[in-house]
Amino acid sequence: MYYSIGEVSNKTGIAISTLRYYDREGMFPNMERSHGGIRVFSDKEMATLRVIDCLKTTGMSIKDIKQFLHWCQEGDPSLVKRRDLFYERLEEVKKQIAALQKTMHTLNYKCWYYDTAVTLGNEDMVKNLPLEKIPEELRDYKI
């Protein structure tokens, strides 16, 4: 199946300018063009975009994503490098998840804190609550 740049943008949520940038950077080396020179995205480019989005979400730079895509063009000789890259990205995502969980716990505590202050009508009352009056699952996140 083939898609226009507008269709790709609508399907993926990626700005047209970003899609053009990716193309200029050589991230779609075999992309076809119409007789008028207009980009024609195939399912292959759509799959590439999913990988680019995945790697970007892990915090990987465009430069490093381009390197990965270059390795893909090399074929089997780069299999180990590509596999290792994904294991590295997986570890990075695990770290990100741990950091987000810590943030979520702090936010849960603060939501409870302000809900309680609003209910009591006084923040000082919450500040002075003994530890046993704080829900057990939130006690470790008292700031």
N, C-alpha and C positions, 0 to 999 in steps of 0.2 A: 504494500500500500504506500501511497505517496501523499505528502502533506506540504502545504505552503508554509511559509514562515509564520504567517498569522495563525494558521491552524495549530502549529506546534506551540506557539506562544500561549494560545488559549488552552490547549491540552495540558501543558506543563506548568503554566504560571511563570515561565521565564520570559523576561522582557525581550522584545524583538532586537533591541540594541545589543543585548547580551548574546543572543544567538548569532548575530552578525560578528560580534567580537570573537566568539568561539571559532567561527569559521575562519576569520582572518588569522587567528592564532594557529590554524592548521589542525584543529581538533576533529575535523570531519574530512580526512584526506581524500576520500572517494565520493564525496557528495556530488550528485549530478546537478546540472543546471539546465533550465529550459532553453529553447532557441533564443530567447531574449536575455539570457544570462541570469534569470531568476533562480534562486536556490530552491531545490526540490529535495525535501527531507524524506528519507525512506525509513522503514522499520529499523534498519541498522543504525541510523543517526538517532532515532528515538531511544534505542537501547543504550547508545553511547551517552546520551543526555541523562538517562537514569543513573548510570555509573558516575558521571561527572557530579550530579546532584548529591549522590551518596557520599562521594569523597569530599566534596565541599562541606557537607554537613559535619563531617568528622574534623573539620578545621584544616584540611589539606589545602595548600596553596595551588593556584592555577599552574604555576611553573611545574610543580611536582605532578599534578594531574596530567599535564602535557607529556611529562616523562613517562608516566604510566601508559598513556595512549601510544607513545612511541614504542614502548616495549611490546604492546599488543601487536603492532605492525611487524615486529621482529619475528613473531610466532613462537614456536616451541623453545628456542634457545633462552627465552626470557621467562619461562614458566616459573622457575624458582623465585626470581625477583618479584614477579607479580604476586605469587602466593605470599611471600614474606611481607610485601606491602600491605596486603589485606589483614594479615595477622597483627601487624603494627597498628593499623587503623582500628582494629577491633579492640586492642588494648587501650587506645586513646579514647574510644567511645565508652569503655568501662569506667575510665577515670572521669569522663564528663558526666556519666550517669551518677557516679558516687557524689560528685560535687553538686549536681542538681538535687539529689536526694537530701543532702545537707541543707541546701537552700530551702527546699520544700518543708523540711522539719522546722526551720527557723520561721518560715512564713506561717505554718500551722500554729506555732506558739504565739506569734504576734497577732494572728486572727483571734485566737482564744483570749489573749491579753486584752485586746481592744473591745471584743464582745463583752468581756467581763467588766471592763471599766465603764462601758456605756450602760450596761445593766445596773451596775452599782452607782453610776452617776459620779464617780470619782476615781481618778487614776491612782491617787495615793493609796487607796484601799487595795488595789491590785498589787502595787509595788510592795506592800507590806504583808501580803498573804504568806503564811507559813508554807514551806515546801509541800507538806502533805495535803494542802488545799488545792495545789496545782494538779491537773490530771497527770497520772503517772507517766503516760506516753509522751508528755511534753516537758517533764521536769529537766531532762538533760539539755533542753534548748533554752532555758531561762537565761536571758542575757543580763 
